[in-house]
Amino acid sequence: MQKLVNIATLLLLLTACKAPQALQYNSIGAIQVQSIDMQTTDGIVDISFYNPNAFEVQLNRVEAVLSINNQPAGKANMDTLIAMTGLTNSTLPVRIQLNNQLLLGQSMQLLLGGSIPYQIEGFAMAGKKKPRWKIPFSQQGAFTRQMLEKLFR
C-alpha cells in the first residue's frame, strides 16, 4: 500500500509542476510614436500573444529584436508585471526603438506596393519569484503598405 501511495505522490508532483509553454505571437497592434530624431523613432507597440498554458503566467520582462529584410531594425522591451490568464489572448504594450535609416531605406519598396519581410524574436520572463521561466517567441511575416497604413491611423 505504501508503495502505491509513493508512486501516486510522485506522479502528482511530476504533473503538477510543469514549466510554462512558449507564448504564441498573434499580431502587432497600434503603434504610438512618442519621439522621432535623426537616428531613432521611439514608441509603444501593442503586441498580442496567446497564453497556451492552462494557468496564469505573470510576465515581468519582455525583450525582442525586430529585423527587416534580415537586418536588425530595432529593439523592444517591457519591464512591467503583467498577468496573462490561461488559455487567453493578451495585448502587451511594449516600448520599441527603431532605426530610422533602415526604415527609410526600406520604405520605397512599400510605396511601390511591395512587401518587406520581418522577423520578431525574443523572450518573456515569467514568474514573480523563483523559479522564473524564460519563454521564447518568434514570428516571421511581411509588412505591406496597407498594413502600415492601418497601424499608424
C-alpha positions in Angstrom: 0.0 0.0 0.0 2.8 2.4 0.9 4.4 1.7 -2.5 1.2 2.7 -4.2 1.0 6.0 -2.3 4.6 6.8 -3.1 4.0 6.2 -6.8 0.8 8.3 -6.8 2.6 11.1 -5.0 5.5 11.0 -7.5 3.0 11.1 -10.4 1.2 14.0 -8.9 4.4 16.0 -8.3 5.6 15.4 -11.9 2.3 16.5 -13.5 1.6 19.5 -11.1 4.9 21.2 -11.5 5.0 21.8 -15.3 7.1 24.6 -16.9 5.1 27.0 -19.0 4.8 26.5 -22.7 6.0 29.2 -25.1 3.8 32.2 -25.7 2.3 32.3 -29.2 2.6 35.5 -31.1 -0.7 36.7 -32.6 -0.2 40.2 -34.1 1.2 43.7 -33.9 -1.4 46.2 -32.9 -1.4 50.0 -32.9 1.9 51.9 -32.8 2.1 55.1 -30.8 5.0 57.3 -31.8 6.5 59.1 -28.8 9.6 60.8 -30.2 11.5 61.0 -33.5 15.0 62.2 -34.1 17.6 61.7 -36.9 18.7 58.3 -35.6 15.7 56.6 -34.0 11.9 56.5 -33.5 10.7 55.7 -30.0 7.3 54.5 -29.4 5.0 51.9 -27.9 3.6 49.0 -29.9 0.8 46.7 -28.8 1.8 43.1 -29.3 -0.8 40.4 -28.9 0.1 37.0 -27.5 -1.8 33.8 -26.7 -1.1 32.0 -23.4 -1.4 28.3 -24.3 -1.0 27.3 -20.6 -4.0 26.3 -18.5 -2.7 28.6 -15.7 -2.0 32.3 -15.3 1.5 33.4 -16.4 2.9 36.5 -14.8 5.3 38.3 -17.1 7.8 40.7 -15.6 10.1 41.3 -18.6 9.8 41.1 -22.4 12.7 41.6 -24.8 12.6 41.3 -28.5 14.6 42.2 -31.6 12.8 43.2 -34.8 14.6 42.5 -38.1 13.6 43.8 -41.5 15.0 42.1 -44.6 17.3 40.2 -42.3 18.8 43.4 -40.9 18.3 44.5 -37.2 15.8 47.3 -37.2 15.0 47.8 -33.6 14.7 46.6 -30.1 11.6 46.2 -27.9 11.3 45.8 -24.1 8.8 45.8 -21.3 9.7 45.8 -17.6 6.2 45.9 -16.1 4.5 43.0 -14.3 1.5 41.8 -16.3 -0.7 38.7 -15.6 -1.8 36.7 -18.6 -4.8 34.5 -17.8 -4.5 30.9 -19.0 -5.8 30.0 -22.5 -6.5 33.6 -23.5 -5.1 36.3 -25.7 -3.5 39.3 -24.1 -2.1 42.5 -25.6 1.1 43.9 -24.1 2.2 47.5 -24.5 5.9 47.1 -25.4 8.4 50.0 -25.7 10.2 49.9 -29.1 13.1 51.8 -30.6 13.5 51.7 -34.4 16.5 52.5 -36.6 15.2 55.4 -38.9 17.9 54.9 -41.5 16.9 51.3 -42.1 13.2 52.1 -42.1 13.7 54.9 -44.7 15.8 52.7 -46.9 13.1 50.0 -47.0 10.1 52.4 -47.4 10.4 52.8 -51.2 9.7 49.1 -51.6 6.4 49.6 -49.6 5.5 52.7 -51.6 5.7 50.8 -54.8 3.2 48.3 -53.5 5.7 45.6 -52.5 6.2 44.0 -49.1 9.1 43.8 -46.7 9.8 40.6 -44.7 10.2 41.0 -41.0 11.1 38.7 -38.1 10.5 39.2 -34.4 12.5 37.1 -32.0 12.5 37.5 -28.2 11.6 36.1 -24.9 9.4 36.8 -21.9 10.4 36.2 -18.3 7.6 34.7 -16.3 7.1 34.4 -12.6 7.3 36.9 -9.7 9.5 34.7 -7.5 12.0 31.9 -8.1 11.9 29.9 -10.2 11.5 32.2 -13.2 10.9 30.8 -16.7 12.3 32.1 -19.9 9.6 31.8 -22.5 10.8 32.3 -26.1 8.7 33.6 -29.0 9.4 34.1 -32.7 7.3 35.3 -35.7 8.0 35.9 -39.4 5.8 37.8 -41.8 5.8 40.7 -44.2 4.9 44.3 -43.8 2.7 45.7 -46.6 1.7 49.3 -47.3 -1.9 48.5 -46.3 -0.7 47.0 -43.0 1.4 50.0 -42.1 -1.4 52.5 -43.1 -3.7 50.6 -40.7 -1.1 50.6 -37.9 -0.4 54.4 -38.0 -4.1 55.6 -38.2 
